[in-house]
Amino acid sequence: AVVSTQSTGKLSKLQYLSLMRNPVTTKPKYRFYVIHHCPSVRVLDYKKIKQVERQSAAKMFGGMKKADKIKTFTPGDAIKKGPTAQDREAIKAAIAKASSLDEIRKLEMMLNSGTIPGF
Protein backbone atom coordinates (compact mmCIF):
# COMPACT_ATOMS: atom_id res chain seq x y z
CA ALA A 1 0.00 0.00 0.00
CA VAL A 2 1.09 3.58 -0.53
CA VAL A 3 2.30 5.43 2.53
CA SER A 4 -0.45 7.35 4.29
CA THR A 5 0.17 10.97 5.18
CA GLN A 6 -0.08 10.15 8.89
CA SER A 7 2.87 7.76 8.80
CA THR A 8 5.37 9.92 6.88
CA GLY A 9 6.84 11.25 10.14
CA LYS A 10 7.89 7.70 10.95
CA LEU A 11 9.79 7.47 7.66
CA SER A 12 11.85 10.63 7.99
CA LYS A 13 15.14 8.74 7.53
CA LEU A 14 14.02 6.68 4.53
CA GLN A 15 16.19 7.61 1.52
CA TYR A 16 15.96 4.61 -0.82
CA LEU A 17 12.66 2.95 -1.68
CA SER A 18 11.79 0.36 -4.29
CA LEU A 19 8.18 -0.57 -4.99
CA MET A 20 8.99 -2.41 -8.19
CA ARG A 21 6.54 -5.23 -8.96
CA ASN A 22 4.16 -3.83 -6.36
CA PRO A 23 0.65 -3.41 -7.81
CA VAL A 24 0.56 0.18 -6.55
CA THR A 25 3.05 1.14 -9.28
CA THR A 26 0.29 0.70 -11.88
CA LYS A 27 -1.72 3.52 -10.30
CA PRO A 28 -1.60 6.92 -11.99
CA LYS A 29 0.83 9.38 -10.43
CA TYR A 30 1.96 6.91 -7.76
CA ARG A 31 5.57 8.12 -8.11
CA PHE A 32 4.59 11.74 -7.53
CA TYR A 33 2.42 10.70 -4.57
CA VAL A 34 5.32 8.90 -2.91
CA ILE A 35 7.73 11.76 -3.68
CA HIS A 36 5.39 14.29 -2.08
CA HIS A 37 4.46 12.25 0.98
CA CYS A 38 7.96 10.90 1.68
CA PRO A 39 10.20 13.94 1.13
CA SER A 40 13.26 12.23 2.60
CA VAL A 41 13.31 9.63 -0.21
CA ARG A 42 16.10 10.44 -2.67
CA VAL A 43 15.91 7.34 -4.90
CA LEU A 44 12.62 5.69 -5.86
CA ASP A 45 12.59 2.45 -7.85
CA TYR A 46 16.33 2.77 -8.54
CA LYS A 47 15.79 6.15 -10.19
CA LYS A 48 17.08 9.34 -8.55
CA ILE A 49 14.32 11.81 -7.76
CA LYS A 50 14.86 15.08 -9.59
CA GLN A 51 13.90 18.53 -8.35
CA VAL A 52 11.46 18.88 -11.26
CA GLU A 53 9.64 15.76 -10.02
CA ARG A 54 9.48 17.19 -6.49
CA GLN A 55 7.99 20.42 -7.86
CA SER A 56 5.44 18.52 -9.94
CA ALA A 57 4.52 16.38 -6.93
CA ALA A 58 4.04 19.51 -4.80
CA LYS A 59 1.73 20.99 -7.45
CA MET A 60 -0.28 17.76 -7.68
CA PHE A 61 -0.64 17.00 -3.99
CA GLY A 62 0.52 20.05 -2.03
CA GLY A 63 -2.65 22.11 -2.16
CA MET A 64 -5.11 19.35 -1.39
CA LYS A 65 -7.09 19.31 1.82
CA LYS A 66 -7.02 16.12 3.84
CA ALA A 67 -10.62 15.33 2.87
CA ASP A 68 -9.82 15.87 -0.82
CA LYS A 69 -6.83 13.51 -0.99
CA ILE A 70 -6.83 11.17 -3.95
CA LYS A 71 -7.01 7.49 -3.20
CA THR A 72 -4.11 5.96 -5.04
CA PHE A 73 -4.52 2.35 -3.97
CA THR A 74 -7.36 0.32 -2.57
CA PRO A 75 -6.81 -3.34 -1.74
CA GLY A 76 -8.89 -5.51 -4.03
CA ASP A 77 -8.91 -3.03 -6.94
CA ALA A 78 -8.36 -4.54 -10.36
CA ILE A 79 -4.72 -4.51 -11.40
CA LYS A 80 -3.82 -3.09 -14.79
CA LYS A 81 -2.69 -5.97 -16.98
CA GLY A 82 0.00 -4.94 -19.44
CA PRO A 83 0.51 -1.81 -21.48
CA THR A 84 -2.15 -0.15 -23.62
CA ALA A 85 -1.82 0.06 -27.40
CA GLN A 86 -0.49 3.62 -27.04
CA ASP A 87 2.05 2.43 -24.46
CA ARG A 88 3.22 -0.37 -26.78
CA GLU A 89 3.74 2.12 -29.62
CA ALA A 90 5.78 4.40 -27.35
CA ILE A 91 7.90 1.44 -26.25
CA LYS A 92 8.49 0.33 -29.86
CA ALA A 93 9.47 3.88 -30.85
CA ALA A 94 11.90 4.20 -27.93
CA ILE A 95 13.54 0.87 -28.81
CA ALA A 96 13.84 1.89 -32.45
CA LYS A 97 15.51 5.18 -31.46
CA ALA A 98 17.99 3.53 -29.08
CA SER A 99 21.49 3.71 -30.51
CA SER A 100 23.52 1.97 -27.82
CA LEU A 101 23.39 -0.90 -25.38
CA ASP A 102 23.38 1.63 -22.53
CA GLU A 103 20.18 3.20 -23.88
CA ILE A 104 18.59 -0.25 -24.14
CA ARG A 105 19.50 -0.93 -20.49
CA LYS A 106 17.95 2.38 -19.44
CA LEU A 107 14.78 1.49 -21.32
CA GLU A 108 14.72 -1.91 -19.63
CA MET A 109 15.07 -0.28 -16.19
CA MET A 110 12.27 2.17 -17.01
CA LEU A 111 9.95 -0.61 -18.15
CA ASN A 112 10.76 -2.71 -15.07
CA SER A 113 9.88 0.24 -12.85
CA GLY A 114 6.58 0.75 -14.65
CA THR A 115 7.61 3.91 -16.50
CA ILE A 116 6.67 4.10 -20.16
CA PRO A 117 9.27 5.82 -22.38
CA GLY A 118 8.05 9.13 -23.74
CA PHE A 119 5.53 9.77 -20.93
C-alpha positions in Angstrom: 0.0 0.0 0.0 1.1 3.6 -0.5 2.3 5.4 2.5 -0.5 7.3 4.3 0.2 11.0 5.2 -0.1 10.2 8.9 2.9 7.8 8.8 5.4 9.9 6.9 6.8 11.3 10.1 7.9 7.7 11.0 9.8 7.5 7.7 11.9 10.6 8.0 15.1 8.7 7.5 14.0 6.7 4.5 16.2 7.6 1.5 16.0 4.6 -0.8 12.7 2.9 -1.7 11.8 0.4 -4.3 8.2 -0.6 -5.0 9.0 -2.4 -8.2 6.5 -5.2 -9.0 4.2 -3.8 -6.4 0.6 -3.4 -7.8 0.6 0.2 -6.6 3.1 1.1 -9.3 0.3 0.7 -11.9 -1.7 3.5 -10.3 -1.6 6.9 -12.0 0.8 9.4 -10.4 2.0 6.9 -7.8 5.6 8.1 -8.1 4.6 11.7 -7.5 2.4 10.7 -4.6 5.3 8.9 -2.9 7.7 11.8 -3.7 5.4 14.3 -2.1 4.5 12.2 1.0 8.0 10.9 1.7 10.2 13.9 1.1 13.3 12.2 2.6 13.3 9.6 -0.2 16.1 10.4 -2.7 15.9 7.3 -4.9 12.6 5.7 -5.9 12.6 2.4 -7.8 16.3 2.8 -8.5 15.8 6.2 -10.2 17.1 9.3 -8.6 14.3 11.8 -7.8 14.9 15.1 -9.6 13.9 18.5 -8.4 11.5 18.9 -11.3 9.6 15.8 -10.0 9.5 17.2 -6.5 8.0 20.4 -7.9 5.4 18.5 -9.9 4.5 16.4 -6.9 4.0 19.5 -4.8 1.7 21.0 -7.4 -0.3 17.8 -7.7 -0.6 17.0 -4.0 0.5 20.0 -2.0 -2.7 22.1 -2.2 -5.1 19.4 -1.4 -7.1 19.3 1.8 -7.0 16.1 3.8 -10.6 15.3 2.9 -9.8 15.9 -0.8 -6.8 13.5 -1.0 -6.8 11.2 -4.0 -7.0 7.5 -3.2 -4.1 6.0 -5.0 -4.5 2.4 -4.0 -7.4 0.3 -2.6 -6.8 -3.3 -1.7 -8.9 -5.5 -4.0 -8.9 -3.0 -6.9 -8.4 -4.5 -10.4 -4.7 -4.5 -11.4 -3.8 -3.1 -14.8 -2.7 -6.0 -17.0 0.0 -4.9 -19.4 0.5 -1.8 -21.5 -2.1 -0.1 -23.6 -1.8 0.1 -27.4 -0.5 3.6 -27.0 2.1 2.4 -24.5 3.2 -0.4 -26.8 3.7 2.1 -29.6 5.8 4.4 -27.3 7.9 1.4 -26.3 8.5 0.3 -29.9 9.5 3.9 -30.8 11.9 4.2 -27.9 13.5 0.9 -28.8 13.8 1.9 -32.4 15.5 5.2 -31.5 18.0 3.5 -29.1 21.5 3.7 -30.5 23.5 2.0 -27.8 23.4 -0.9 -25.4 23.4 1.6 -22.5 20.2 3.2 -23.9 18.6 -0.2 -24.1 19.5 -0.9 -20.5 18.0 2.4 -19.4 14.8 1.5 -21.3 14.7 -1.9 -19.6 15.1 -0.3 -16.2 12.3 2.2 -17.0 10.0 -0.6 -18.2 10.8 -2.7 -15.1 9.9 0.2 -12.9 6.6 0.7 -14.6 7.6 3.9 -16.5 6.7 4.1 -20.2 9.3 5.8 -22.4 8.1 9.1 -23.7 5.5 9.8 -20.9 
